Amino acid sequence: MNLLAGRVVLWVIAFGIIAPIVIIAGVSVGASKTITFPPTALSLQWYQTLLTDPDWLRAIVTSLVVAVLAAIISVLLALAINYALWRTKSRFSKMVFSLGLGPFLLPPIILALGASLFWAELGWYGRIEATIVSHGIFFVTLPLVILSRGFAKITDEVVEAAQLMGATPVKLFRTIVLPLIMPYLLTGFAIVAIISVNEYLIANMISGFVVETLPIKIFNNVRYGYSPVVAAASMLFIGITVGVLALVARTIDLLALLGMTRDR
Amino acid sequence: MGLVPGLGGASVIRSDRAATGLVSLFSFAILAVFFLIPLAFMVVVSFYKPDPMGFYQVAFSWENYAKYFSSFYLNVTLRSLWSAGVSAVLVVVLAFFAVLAIVDLSRRWQLFWAVLLLSLMCISEVIVGFSWLILLSESAGIPRLLEVLGLWDDPRSLSPSFGAMLIGLVTLGISIVMLILLPEAANRDRSIEEAAQTLGTPPLRVVFNITLPIFAPTLLALTLTMFIYLIGVFVMPTMLGRPSDWTMTVMISDKALGDANLPLGAALAVAMLIITVVVMLLSTMVSRRRLL
């Protein structure tokens, strides 16, 4: 069906996604200190500042540490919940699964305020561990859903065959379950890491004054007089995000993961 | 586990059940401690008294809720409902038409859109806000472009404004809605649409008379989901909106970090939680009716 209205909307959306990125890219390689587009002279100085200035470097490292550790927590938790549900199909494990969908359904500000009060009461306010744990728990929903698709692909015959041949549950898990769900595990890991690296509100409310992640630093910079370094930082971010996604697209059929297979 | 295989199937199964039960219990405990307890604690704090010197005083008072029902915060609430509602409807309408167009593209372009949308979904709202800030600015954005083209003599920044905030909110929400709608649009039953087209109905007419009614319950449920998502966005109102556009989310964060009035912030958050739950119930009612 050739729908003109659809095409027009599609072009508008493509413009809305791509134009800002082009502008940021332009600003990030411009020589001028104020934000202008198109750039009058080219320079890589803002990237240099980003990668040499200790303040920016610290924010980048903090962000990466939080993202990787939070993604590990998230994926392990999602794996535990899915494994229990797959093995027992009990009402309790179903309930735990639905509980895991909860954080995604609530506005982040509510989670953020709850978490910040909680950590303050425990005396962990301002500690990086608090940010890591909260990110890990709050972003569990996506790996939870992605892994459940992986577990659904494990057929009963394989499991029964392994059990008939005397595989213990641990061996069954190691030799059959784990290899089969590995791509889903990695996709879940990548997605949580990406979300965590980009998340502002929760990180800021839990310990933003002390643990300054890259989005917090960018936001503060934009709010209180910004320099083109912000554009360079944003480009670095977009680069990492798109790179990781392209990698994921190579290891797993993205369209199928999104449920878009037409030939069924 | 130390169990010899083949020694007794029943005991293996029993210990396996116990082990998986423990796994389930452990994951529940983690979610309870780090997700449910903070929420419950927030509700408790909303009844505490603010302490100008520190965090709060343990008490039981309705003072914070009384403040909430003063006209100022009720106004903020109505304003939040309005901006989230308008942007949610815009997001779903645009996404619907865009998705119908995408599923008719070649597989290669579909993959392009999937990666583009996933990237947009993953890119920090801080960066999305920042990029629109530049795109709407007089020195580097659309106003500057119009000036260069000679269409606008006296260019002004288009942000902060209500419109700029809406654009930001739509950009945030649209990738999610499109990614949810894509599989539904790709796998839909097209027989009626094709029949209508063969009989000579114009494409737009087919969409409005056939596709749209079929998708209506999904679209309504998505609008409500988007509403919840967009009412919680913090960055767009602060970066692209005027102070008079600031939503409940901004107020909550402001109470928690700026004014150090945590109990009032908690009360605002509880009010928002109640709104969220009501909208979620509406949303499940809508999708239930589809099953009947």
HADDOCK unambig.tbl for C-alpha pairs under 7 A between the chains (distance, minus, plus):
assign (segid A and resid 1 and name CA) (segid B and resid 203 and name CA) 6.82 0.50 0.50
assign (segid A and resid 2 and name CA) (segid B and resid 203 and name CA) 6.99 0.50 0.50
assign (segid A and resid 3 and name CA) (segid B and resid 101 and name CA) 6.71 0.50 0.50
assign (segid A and resid 3 and name CA) (segid B and resid 203 and name CA) 5.94 0.50 0.50
assign (segid A and resid 3 and name CA) (segid B and resid 204 and name CA) 6.65 0.50 0.50
assign (segid A and resid 6 and name CA) (segid B and resid 97 and name CA) 4.60 0.50 0.50
assign (segid A and resid 6 and name CA) (segid B and resid 98 and name CA) 5.05 0.50 0.50
assign (segid A and resid 6 and name CA) (segid B and resid 100 and name CA) 6.50 0.50 0.50
assign (segid A and resid 6 and name CA) (segid B and resid 101 and name CA) 4.98 0.50 0.50
assign (segid A and resid 7 and name CA) (segid B and resid 98 and name CA) 6.84 0.50 0.50
assign (segid A and resid 7 and name CA) (segid B and resid 101 and name CA) 5.81 0.50 0.50
assign (segid A and resid 9 and name CA) (segid B and resid 94 and name CA) 6.48 0.50 0.50
assign (segid A and resid 9 and name CA) (segid B and resid 97 and name CA) 6.64 0.50 0.50
assign (segid A and resid 9 and name CA) (segid B and resid 98 and name CA) 5.62 0.50 0.50
assign (segid A and resid 10 and name CA) (segid B and resid 98 and name CA) 4.85 0.50 0.50
assign (segid A and resid 20 and name CA) (segid B and resid 131 and name CA) 4.97 0.50 0.50
assign (segid A and resid 20 and name CA) (segid B and resid 132 and name CA) 6.24 0.50 0.50
assign (segid A and resid 20 and name CA) (segid B and resid 135 and name CA) 6.17 0.50 0.50
assign (segid A and resid 21 and name CA) (segid B and resid 131 and name CA) 6.90 0.50 0.50
assign (segid A and resid 23 and name CA) (segid B and resid 135 and name CA) 7.00 0.50 0.50
assign (segid A and resid 24 and name CA) (segid B and resid 131 and name CA) 6.32 0.50 0.50
assign (segid A and resid 35 and name CA) (segid B and resid 140 and name CA) 6.75 0.50 0.50
assign (segid A and resid 36 and name CA) (segid B and resid 139 and name CA) 5.52 0.50 0.50
assign (segid A and resid 36 and name CA) (segid B and resid 140 and name CA) 4.65 0.50 0.50
assign (segid A and resid 37 and name CA) (segid B and resid 139 and name CA) 6.98 0.50 0.50
assign (segid A and resid 37 and name CA) (segid B and resid 140 and name CA) 4.23 0.50 0.50
assign (segid A and resid 38 and name CA) (segid B and resid 140 and name CA) 6.90 0.50 0.50
assign (segid A and resid 77 and name CA) (segid B and resid 27 and name CA) 6.31 0.50 0.50
assign (segid A and resid 80 and name CA) (segid B and resid 23 and name CA) 6.11 0.50 0.50
assign (segid A and resid 80 and name CA) (segid B and resid 24 and name CA) 6.92 0.50 0.50
assign (segid A and resid 80 and name CA) (segid B and resid 27 and name CA) 6.64 0.50 0.50
assign (segid A and resid 81 and name CA) (segid B and resid 24 and name CA) 6.03 0.50 0.50
assign (segid A and resid 81 and name CA) (segid B and resid 27 and name CA) 6.27 0.50 0.50
assign (segid A and resid 84 and name CA) (segid B and resid 20 and name CA) 5.26 0.50 0.50
assign (segid A and resid 84 and name CA) (segid B and resid 21 and name CA) 6.96 0.50 0.50
assign (segid A and resid 84 and name CA) (segid B and resid 23 and name CA) 6.42 0.50 0.50
assign (segid A and resid 84 and name CA) (segid B and resid 24 and name CA) 5.64 0.50 0.50
assign (segid A and resid 93 and name CA) (segid B and resid 24 and name CA) 5.87 0.50 0.50
assign (segid A and resid 96 and name CA) (segid B and resid 28 and name CA) 5.75 0.50 0.50
assign (segid A and resid 107 and name CA) (segid B and resid 228 and name CA) 6.51 0.50 0.50
assign (segid A and resid 107 and name CA) (segid B and resid 229 and name CA) 5.81 0.50 0.50
assign (segid A and resid 107 and name CA) (segid B and resid 232 and name CA) 4.67 0.50 0.50
assign (segid A and resid 108 and name CA) (segid B and resid 232 and name CA) 6.25 0.50 0.50
assign (segid A and resid 109 and name CA) (segid B and resid 232 and name CA) 6.03 0.50 0.50
assign (segid A and resid 109 and name CA) (segid B and resid 249 and name CA) 6.27 0.50 0.50
assign (segid A and resid 110 and name CA) (segid B and resid 269 and name CA) 5.76 0.50 0.50
assign (segid A and resid 114 and name CA) (segid B and resid 38 and name CA) 4.63 0.50 0.50
assign (segid A and resid 114 and name CA) (segid B and resid 39 and name CA) 5.02 0.50 0.50
assign (segid A and resid 114 and name CA) (segid B and resid 41 and name CA) 6.88 0.50 0.50
assign (segid A and resid 114 and name CA) (segid B and resid 42 and name CA) 5.13 0.50 0.50
assign (segid A and resid 115 and name CA) (segid B and resid 38 and name CA) 5.40 0.50 0.50
assign (segid A and resid 117 and name CA) (segid B and resid 42 and name CA) 6.81 0.50 0.50
assign (segid A and resid 118 and name CA) (segid B and resid 38 and name CA) 5.18 0.50 0.50
assign (segid A and resid 118 and name CA) (segid B and resid 41 and name CA) 6.93 0.50 0.50
assign (segid A and resid 134 and name CA) (segid B and resid 34 and name CA) 6.96 0.50 0.50
assign (segid A and resid 137 and name CA) (segid B and resid 31 and name CA) 6.99 0.50 0.50
assign (segid A and resid 137 and name CA) (segid B and resid 34 and name CA) 6.95 0.50 0.50
assign (segid A and resid 166 and name CA) (segid B and resid 5 and name CA) 5.23 0.50 0.50
assign (segid A and resid 166 and name CA) (segid B and resid 6 and name CA) 6.41 0.50 0.50
assign (segid A and resid 168 and name CA) (segid B and resid 5 and name CA) 6.83 0.50 0.50
assign (segid A and resid 169 and name CA) (segid B and resid 16 and name CA) 6.69 0.50 0.50
assign (segid A and resid 194 and name CA) (segid B and resid 122 and name CA) 6.31 0.50 0.50
assign (segid A and resid 195 and name CA) (segid B and resid 122 and name CA) 5.90 0.50 0.50
assign (segid A and resid 198 and name CA) (segid B and resid 123 and name CA) 6.27 0.50 0.50
assign (segid A and resid 198 and name CA) (segid B and resid 124 and name CA) 4.37 0.50 0.50
assign (segid A and resid 199 and name CA) (segid B and resid 124 and name CA) 6.15 0.50 0.50
assign (segid A and resid 215 and name CA) (segid B and resid 126 and name CA) 6.32 0.50 0.50
assign (segid A and resid 219 and name CA) (segid B and resid 126 and name CA) 6.15 0.50 0.50
assign (segid A and resid 234 and name CA) (segid B and resid 127 and name CA) 6.14 0.50 0.50
assign (segid A and resid 238 and name CA) (segid B and resid 123 and name CA) 6.50 0.50 0.50
assign (segid A and resid 241 and name CA) (segid B and resid 119 and name CA) 6.46 0.50 0.50
assign (segid A and resid 241 and name CA) (segid B and resid 122 and name CA) 6.93 0.50 0.50
assign (segid A and resid 242 and name CA) (segid B and resid 119 and name CA) 5.78 0.50 0.50
assign (segid A and resid 255 and name CA) (segid B and resid 111 and name CA) 6.80 0.50 0.50
assign (segid A and resid 258 and name CA) (segid B and resid 183 and name CA) 6.69 0.50 0.50
assign (segid A and resid 259 and name CA) (segid B and resid 183 and name CA) 5.19 0.50 0.50
assign (segid A and resid 260 and name CA) (segid B and resid 182 and name CA) 6.70 0.50 0.50
assign (segid A and resid 260 and name CA) (segid B and resid 183 and name CA) 4.37 0.50 0.50
assign (segid A and resid 260 and name CA) (segid B and resid 186 and name CA) 6.03 0.50 0.50
assign (segid A and resid 262 and name CA) (segid B and resid 186 and name CA) 6.40 0.50 0.50
assign (segid A and resid 262 and name CA) (segid B and resid 187 and name CA) 5.90 0.50 0.50
